């Protein structure tokens, strides 16, 4: 499984060169504290039922609070044939801009 550092992801977003879709797998109350701009919110337990809505030919960066849930989601999606990257350290390490739902 590939990983990306929060700083790398932030730089891609700021430069307008992000070629990935970001999926935030945190719970609703965690997302209320802010999300990465452009991220799609799909709580971890909903990933299996939402997979049919996600294009297999896209690359997804998965994000959670500390990096463990997103790693599990990424492993699951990878086993289903998706191209995924886990963001190391999760939102605890994110220093970039936040958007609020």
SVG drawing of the C-alpha trace seen along z (x, -y; Angstrom):
<svg xmlns="http://www.w3.org/2000/svg" viewBox="-24 -27 29 35">
<polyline fill="none" stroke="black" stroke-width="0.4" points="0.0,0.0 1.3,-3.4 1.4,-6.3 1.5,-10.1 2.6,-12.6 0.1,-15.3 2.6,-18.0 2.8,-16.4 -1.0,-16.2 -1.4,-19.8 1.2,-20.9 -0.7,-19.1 -3.9,-20.7 -2.4,-24.2 -0.7,-23.9 -3.9,-22.7 -2.1,-19.5 -4.1,-17.0 -4.9,-14.0 -6.5,-12.1 -9.9,-12.0 -9.6,-12.4 -12.0,-10.3 -12.3,-11.1 -13.4,-8.0 -13.9,-9.7 -17.2,-9.8 -19.6,-12.8 -18.6,-14.4 -14.9,-14.2 -15.6,-15.8 -17.3,-18.7 -13.8,-19.8 -12.9,-20.4 -12.0,-18.4 -9.4,-18.7 -10.8,-20.9 -12.5,-18.8 -12.6,-15.6 -15.6,-13.3 -16.9,-12.1 -17.7,-8.4 -17.5,-7.0 -15.5,-3.8 -18.4,-1.5 -20.1,-2.8 -17.1,-2.1 -18.3,1.4 -21.8,0.1 -20.5,-3.0 -17.9,-1.2 -20.2,-0.9 -20.5,-4.7 -16.7,-5.1 -14.9,-4.8 -12.4,-2.0 -10.2,-4.0 -9.6,-6.9 -6.9,-7.1 -8.1,-7.7 -6.3,-9.1 -7.9,-7.9 -7.8,-10.0 -8.9,-9.5 -7.9,-11.0 -4.6,-9.2 -4.0,-7.0 -5.2,-3.6 -8.8,-3.5 -7.9,-4.9 -5.2,-2.2 -7.8,0.4 -10.2,-1.2 -7.3,-1.5 -6.4,2.2 -10.1,3.2 -10.5,1.0 -7.2,2.2 -8.4,5.8 -11.5,4.8 -9.3,3.5 -9.1,-0.2 -6.0,-2.3 -5.5,-3.8 -3.1,-5.8 -3.1,-6.2 -2.3,-9.6 0.2,-9.0 -0.6,-10.4 -4.2,-11.4 -5.8,-14.7 -3.6,-14.9 -0.7,-15.7 -2.7,-17.9 -1.4,-21.5 -3.2,-22.7 -6.5,-24.5 -9.7,-23.1 -13.3,-23.4 -16.3,-22.9 -19.6,-21.1"/>
</svg>
